[in-house]
Amino acid sequence: MKLDVSALIASVAGLTTVTQSVLHLIGTMTQNEKDLAQQLADAIAAEDPAAVQAVQDAMNQSATEITARTAELAQAVTDNTTTPPTPPAAPLSSDPVTQSKRANPSAA
Protein backbone atom coordinates (compact mmCIF):
# COMPACT_ATOMS: atom_id res chain seq x y z
CA MET A 1 0.00 0.00 0.00
CA LYS A 2 1.34 3.40 -0.97
CA LEU A 3 0.47 6.50 1.06
CA ASP A 4 -0.35 9.68 -0.80
CA VAL A 5 1.24 12.54 1.15
CA SER A 6 1.08 15.06 -1.68
CA ALA A 7 -1.61 17.14 0.09
CA LEU A 8 0.53 17.28 3.24
CA ILE A 9 3.60 18.28 1.23
CA ALA A 10 1.64 21.00 -0.55
CA SER A 11 0.26 22.28 2.74
CA VAL A 12 3.72 22.45 4.32
CA ALA A 13 5.12 24.13 1.22
CA GLY A 14 2.33 26.72 1.35
CA LEU A 15 2.94 27.36 5.02
CA THR A 16 6.66 27.69 4.39
CA THR A 17 5.99 30.19 1.61
CA VAL A 18 3.70 32.24 3.84
CA THR A 19 6.19 32.13 6.70
CA GLN A 20 9.02 33.17 4.39
CA SER A 21 6.91 36.03 3.06
CA VAL A 22 6.09 37.30 6.55
CA LEU A 23 9.74 37.06 7.62
CA HIS A 24 10.81 38.93 4.48
CA LEU A 25 8.21 41.62 5.13
CA ILE A 26 9.37 42.06 8.72
CA GLY A 27 13.01 42.16 7.64
CA THR A 28 12.27 44.76 4.97
CA MET A 29 10.29 46.90 7.37
CA THR A 30 13.04 46.68 9.99
CA GLN A 31 15.67 47.75 7.50
CA ASN A 32 13.46 50.60 6.32
CA GLU A 33 13.14 51.89 9.89
CA LYS A 34 16.92 51.68 10.38
CA ASP A 35 17.44 53.61 7.14
CA LEU A 36 14.97 56.28 8.22
CA ALA A 37 16.69 56.62 11.59
CA GLN A 38 20.03 57.17 9.84
CA GLN A 39 18.49 59.67 7.42
CA LEU A 40 17.01 61.56 10.36
CA ALA A 41 20.34 61.62 12.19
CA ASP A 42 22.05 62.89 9.03
CA ALA A 43 19.41 65.59 8.47
CA ILE A 44 19.67 66.78 12.07
CA ALA A 45 23.48 66.80 11.92
CA ALA A 46 23.32 68.84 8.72
CA GLU A 47 20.83 71.22 10.36
CA ASP A 48 18.67 70.90 7.24
CA PRO A 49 14.99 71.55 8.11
CA ALA A 50 13.81 70.44 4.66
CA ALA A 51 15.63 67.11 5.02
CA VAL A 52 14.25 66.65 8.54
CA GLN A 53 10.73 67.27 7.22
CA ALA A 54 11.29 64.82 4.35
CA VAL A 55 12.35 62.14 6.83
CA GLN A 56 9.36 62.97 9.05
CA ASP A 57 7.05 62.53 6.07
CA ALA A 58 8.72 59.21 5.20
CA MET A 59 8.39 58.04 8.82
CA ASN A 60 4.69 58.93 8.82
CA GLN A 61 4.19 57.00 5.59
CA SER A 62 6.08 54.04 7.02
CA ALA A 63 3.92 54.07 10.15
CA THR A 64 0.79 54.09 7.99
CA GLU A 65 2.06 51.11 5.99
CA ILE A 66 3.05 49.17 9.11
CA THR A 67 -0.39 49.75 10.62
CA ALA A 68 -2.13 48.61 7.44
CA ARG A 69 0.03 45.53 7.01
CA THR A 70 -0.29 44.61 10.67
CA ALA A 71 -4.08 44.78 10.38
CA GLU A 72 -4.02 42.72 7.16
CA LEU A 73 -1.76 40.09 8.72
CA ALA A 74 -3.85 39.90 11.89
CA GLN A 75 -7.01 39.49 9.83
CA ALA A 76 -5.43 36.78 7.67
CA VAL A 77 -4.30 34.86 10.75
CA THR A 78 -7.75 35.20 12.31
CA ASP A 79 -9.50 34.14 9.10
CA ASN A 80 -7.30 31.10 8.65
CA THR A 81 -7.08 29.87 12.23
CA THR A 82 -9.50 27.19 13.26
CA THR A 83 -10.72 26.93 16.82
CA PRO A 84 -9.77 23.56 18.25
CA PRO A 85 -12.73 21.44 19.26
CA THR A 86 -13.58 21.27 22.95
CA PRO A 87 -12.41 17.94 24.34
CA PRO A 88 -15.18 15.71 25.65
CA ALA A 89 -15.81 15.70 29.39
CA ALA A 90 -14.19 12.90 31.32
CA PRO A 91 -16.59 10.01 31.86
CA LEU A 92 -18.02 9.65 35.33
CA SER A 93 -16.47 6.90 37.36
CA SER A 94 -18.55 3.92 38.39
CA ASP A 95 -16.26 3.42 41.39
CA PRO A 96 -18.39 3.71 44.59
CA VAL A 97 -15.58 5.50 46.50
CA THR A 98 -15.22 8.15 43.78
CA GLN A 99 -19.00 8.59 43.65
CA SER A 100 -19.12 9.02 47.42
CA LYS A 101 -16.38 11.69 47.33
CA ARG A 102 -18.17 13.47 44.50
CA ALA A 103 -21.47 13.45 46.44
CA ASN A 104 -19.85 14.62 49.69
CA PRO A 105 -16.62 16.57 48.89
CA SER A 106 -16.01 17.53 52.54
CA ALA A 107 -15.64 13.87 53.45
CA ALA A 108 -12.62 13.49 51.12
VEXDREN-2710 file (C-alpha; in Angstrom, 1 decimal):
% VEXDREN-2710
k/r/px/py/pz
1/MET/0.0/0.0/0.0
2/LYS/1.3/3.4/-1.0
3/LEU/0.5/6.5/1.1
4/ASP/-0.4/9.7/-0.8
5/VAL/1.2/12.5/1.2
6/SER/1.1/15.1/-1.7
7/ALA/-1.6/17.1/0.1
8/LEU/0.5/17.3/3.2
9/ILE/3.6/18.3/1.2
10/ALA/1.6/21.0/-0.6
11/SER/0.3/22.3/2.7
12/VAL/3.7/22.4/4.3
13/ALA/5.1/24.1/1.2
14/GLY/2.3/26.7/1.3
15/LEU/2.9/27.4/5.0
16/THR/6.7/27.7/4.4
17/THR/6.0/30.2/1.6
18/VAL/3.7/32.2/3.8
19/THR/6.2/32.1/6.7
20/GLN/9.0/33.2/4.4
21/SER/6.9/36.0/3.1
22/VAL/6.1/37.3/6.5
23/LEU/9.7/37.1/7.6
24/HIS/10.8/38.9/4.5
25/LEU/8.2/41.6/5.1
26/ILE/9.4/42.1/8.7
27/GLY/13.0/42.2/7.6
28/THR/12.3/44.8/5.0
29/MET/10.3/46.9/7.4
30/THR/13.0/46.7/10.0
31/GLN/15.7/47.7/7.5
32/ASN/13.5/50.6/6.3
33/GLU/13.1/51.9/9.9
34/LYS/16.9/51.7/10.4
35/ASP/17.4/53.6/7.1
36/LEU/15.0/56.3/8.2
37/ALA/16.7/56.6/11.6
38/GLN/20.0/57.2/9.8
39/GLN/18.5/59.7/7.4
40/LEU/17.0/61.6/10.4
41/ALA/20.3/61.6/12.2
42/ASP/22.1/62.9/9.0
43/ALA/19.4/65.6/8.5
44/ILE/19.7/66.8/12.1
45/ALA/23.5/66.8/11.9
46/ALA/23.3/68.8/8.7
47/GLU/20.8/71.2/10.4
48/ASP/18.7/70.9/7.2
49/PRO/15.0/71.6/8.1
50/ALA/13.8/70.4/4.7
51/ALA/15.6/67.1/5.0
52/VAL/14.2/66.7/8.5
53/GLN/10.7/67.3/7.2
54/ALA/11.3/64.8/4.4
55/VAL/12.4/62.1/6.8
56/GLN/9.4/63.0/9.1
57/ASP/7.1/62.5/6.1
58/ALA/8.7/59.2/5.2
59/MET/8.4/58.0/8.8
60/ASN/4.7/58.9/8.8
61/GLN/4.2/57.0/5.6
62/SER/6.1/54.0/7.0
63/ALA/3.9/54.1/10.2
64/THR/0.8/54.1/8.0
65/GLU/2.1/51.1/6.0
66/ILE/3.0/49.2/9.1
67/THR/-0.4/49.7/10.6
68/ALA/-2.1/48.6/7.4
69/ARG/0.0/45.5/7.0
70/THR/-0.3/44.6/10.7
71/ALA/-4.1/44.8/10.4
72/GLU/-4.0/42.7/7.2
73/LEU/-1.8/40.1/8.7
74/ALA/-3.9/39.9/11.9
75/GLN/-7.0/39.5/9.8
76/ALA/-5.4/36.8/7.7
77/VAL/-4.3/34.9/10.7
78/THR/-7.8/35.2/12.3
79/ASP/-9.5/34.1/9.1
80/ASN/-7.3/31.1/8.7
81/THR/-7.1/29.9/12.2
82/THR/-9.5/27.2/13.3
83/THR/-10.7/26.9/16.8
84/PRO/-9.8/23.6/18.2
85/PRO/-12.7/21.4/19.3
86/THR/-13.6/21.3/23.0
87/PRO/-12.4/17.9/24.3
88/PRO/-15.2/15.7/25.7
89/ALA/-15.8/15.7/29.4
90/ALA/-14.2/12.9/31.3
91/PRO/-16.6/10.0/31.9
92/LEU/-18.0/9.7/35.3
93/SER/-16.5/6.9/37.4
94/SER/-18.5/3.9/38.4
95/ASP/-16.3/3.4/41.4
96/PRO/-18.4/3.7/44.6
97/VAL/-15.6/5.5/46.5
98/THR/-15.2/8.2/43.8
99/GLN/-19.0/8.6/43.7
100/SER/-19.1/9.0/47.4
101/LYS/-16.4/11.7/47.3
102/ARG/-18.2/13.5/44.5
103/ALA/-21.5/13.4/46.4
104/ASN/-19.8/14.6/49.7
105/PRO/-16.6/16.6/48.9
106/SER/-16.0/17.5/52.5
107/ALA/-15.6/13.9/53.5
108/ALA/-12.6/13.5/51.1
END
